[in-house]
Amino acid sequence: MTRRPSVTARLLAPVLVVAELVDRRRRHIRPVRVDGLLGAELRRHDGPDLRLRDGTPVRRGDPVVDLHLRNERVRAAVRARGWVAIADARGDLDALLRWCGAQPPEARPVAVHARTVLGPILVRAGFERRARRQTVRARLDGWFMRWLMGRYAAAGAARLARGHGSLRAHDYWLPVPTATTGREPPGRDPP
């Protein structure tokens, strides 16, 4: 038996759809590849200084890329080809890392960042997970991401019942490869 969304959830849904569209435009989120599943937002790190597992420092003001799902494209890809579509996202990530590595040193992002409840996929791709303090903002982020999952998953809100652990939003970081790390990315494929 499927559970119907509450009246509050049904009334709030159109507002959240508009909020998502406005937020994407405001943040200048662009597709990594025209036909890809990932979007990218180039910004300055505004959090505390941190050091990634490989020793990469991420300081306040450093350029970083925030990763975003292109939800409609993900839903269509998964419906058409199942979870094999995740390979498309890996291709997007590889293209993004090549683009980042090809930027001049003063403009090169030091890391790729993602904030999501879908962490296991990112960990398999090499990202390191960082817990977030459970502030009001962190809880709202997690709630919004669960709403997005319920909206865009093929199974709808029933998808929220599957999986392991809590669906809390965590931060995930991946250093951008450069010649100094011995992992020079080939090519120049802009996001």
Residue pairs with C-beta under 8 A, 6 or more apart in sequence:
2 156
2 158
3 157
3 158
5 13
5 157
13 151
16 144
16 147
16 151
17 151
20 148
24 39
24 68
27 41
27 43
27 66
28 41
28 42
29 39
29 40
29 41
29 66
29 68
30 39
30 40
30 41
30 191
31 38
31 39
31 40
31 70
31 191
32 38
32 39
32 40
32 92
32 93
32 95
32 96
32 191
33 91
33 92
33 95
33 189
33 191
35 73
35 88
36 70
36 73
36 88
36 89
36 91
36 92
36 95
37 69
37 70
37 73
37 74
37 77
37 85
37 88
37 89
37 92
38 67
38 68
38 69
38 70
38 89
38 92
38 93
38 96
39 67
39 68
39 69
39 70
40 65
40 66
40 67
40 68
40 96
40 191
41 65
41 66
41 68
42 63
42 64
42 65
42 109
43 63
43 64
43 65
43 66
44 61
44 62
44 63
44 64
45 58
45 59
45 60
45 61
45 62
45 63
45 64
45 110
45 113
46 60
47 60
48 60
49 57
49 58
49 59
49 60
50 57
50 58
50 130
50 173
51 57
51 58
52 58
52 111
52 128
52 173
52 175
53 128
54 175
54 181
56 110
56 111
56 175
56 181
57 110
58 64
58 110
58 111
58 173
62 109
62 110
62 111
63 107
63 108
63 109
63 110
64 109
64 110
64 111
64 112
64 113
65 96
65 100
65 109
65 111
65 112
65 113
65 176
65 191
66 112
66 113
66 114
66 115
67 93
67 96
67 112
67 113
67 114
68 114
69 116
71 148
71 151
71 152
72 152
74 85
74 89
74 152
75 152
75 153
75 154
77 85
77 88
78 85
78 154
79 154
86 121
89 121
90 125
93 112
93 125
95 189
95 191
96 112
96 191
97 112
97 174
97 176
97 177
97 185
98 185
98 186
98 187
98 188
98 189
99 188
99 189
99 190
99 191
100 108
100 109
100 112
100 176
100 185
101 108
101 176
101 177
101 178
101 184
101 185
102 185
102 187
102 188
103 109
108 176
108 178
109 176
110 175
110 176
111 173
111 174
111 175
111 176
112 127
112 173
112 174
112 176
113 171
113 172
113 173
113 174
114 122
114 127
114 171
114 172
115 132
115 141
115 145
115 169
115 170
115 171
115 172
116 122
116 145
116 169
116 170
116 172
117 142
117 145
117 146
117 149
117 167
117 168
117 169
117 170
118 149
119 127
119 129
119 170
119 172
122 129
122 172
122 174
123 129
123 172
125 174
126 174
127 172
127 173
127 174
128 172
128 173
128 174
129 170
129 171
129 172
130 170
130 171
130 172
130 173
131 170
131 171
132 138
132 168
132 169
132 170
132 171
134 168
138 168
138 169
141 169
142 167
142 168
142 169
145 167
145 169
146 160
146 167
149 159
149 160
149 167
150 156
150 157
150 159
150 160
153 159
153 160
155 162
160 167
175 181
177 183
177 184
177 185
178 184
